[in-house]
Amino acid sequence: MNEGRRSLASPASAVAPVSTDRWSLAGRVALVTGAGRGIGLGCARTLAEAGATVLLVARSGGEIDAAAAAIAADGGRARAHVADVTDPAQVEQAVAAARALGDLRVCVNAAGTNRPGAAHDYPLEDWDALFAVNVRATFLVCRAVGAALLGAGSPGSIVNLSSQMGSVGYPGRAAYCATKHAVEGLTKALAVEWARARVRVNAVAPTFVATPLTERMLAEPAFRAEVERRLPGGELATVEQVADAVRYLACDAAGSVTGSVLRVDGGWTAW
């Protein structure tokens, strides 16, 4: 793996002036993990549209290089940084790279995975893999970004990606549900611990979204029909809807929001 390789998609010096618009992220740097595809990529695009300089972090160099280039082509500011966020040293390098771009104020933990299976014979290696990516990596990035913000005395916003499965159960997803419940508990604990330092920590919990991670399972007609049956409106969420929720929590308009889980779940958990 080419650890820490960065690709320049726009000049580092071309940082937007800080805006007084409470919905704007101009003048701020946002670090987004899992930014090569799906929800992570959608969040990176949306934060760039809001004015942030975005550091896209993932293990897939080709994907984030292309994503950073596309953001730049649309007038945004972005760089790609290859890292395995389950590795503490690589997480520290990613945070250092984000700080080198300017005023790091936003972090989005969108790296995640899922391996469904019945609990009674679920492989322990799959259990460990889900906890490594969904929980360990989220904690490592929160810890590193939190330390940077606290050390600099800077306010900031950390947004963790949870799921509707962070508050309910579902057959064949014991490991995934356990990891997302853990993410929501971690989010609340960090929010309380860092509140006086003005570091807000929240989570966004979407329902099923059509992404590369869910493509195969949603292609099964019976499974998709069951998912749509459980959604009061009968519709999946979109990447854009989830990313817009993340943008809200990242900006000053959500200045009094911390320790919250914003559910973009189409009403799944309401009944």
Secondary structure as GFF3:
##gff-version 3
##sequence-region A 1 271
A	DSSP	beta_strand	6	8	.	.	.	ID=ss1
A	DSSP	beta_strand	29	33	.	.	.	ID=ss2
A	DSSP	alpha_helix	38	49	.	.	.	ID=ss3
A	DSSP	beta_strand	53	58	.	.	.	ID=ss4
A	DSSP	alpha_helix	61	73	.	.	.	ID=ss5
A	DSSP	beta_strand	77	82	.	.	.	ID=ss6
A	DSSP	alpha_helix	88	100	.	.	.	ID=ss7
A	DSSP	beta_strand	104	109	.	.	.	ID=ss8
A	DSSP	three_ten_helix	119	121	.	.	.	ID=ss9
A	DSSP	alpha_helix	124	130	.	.	.	ID=ss10
A	DSSP	pi_helix	131	136	.	.	.	ID=ss11
A	DSSP	alpha_helix	137	152	.	.	.	ID=ss12
A	DSSP	beta_strand	156	161	.	.	.	ID=ss13
A	DSSP	three_ten_helix	164	166	.	.	.	ID=ss14
A	DSSP	alpha_helix	174	194	.	.	.	ID=ss15
A	DSSP	three_ten_helix	195	197	.	.	.	ID=ss16
A	DSSP	beta_strand	199	206	.	.	.	ID=ss17
A	DSSP	alpha_helix	215	218	.	.	.	ID=ss18
A	DSSP	alpha_helix	221	230	.	.	.	ID=ss19
A	DSSP	alpha_helix	239	250	.	.	.	ID=ss20
A	DSSP	three_ten_helix	252	254	.	.	.	ID=ss21
A	DSSP	beta_strand	261	264	.	.	.	ID=ss22
A	DSSP	three_ten_helix	268	270	.	.	.	ID=ss23
###
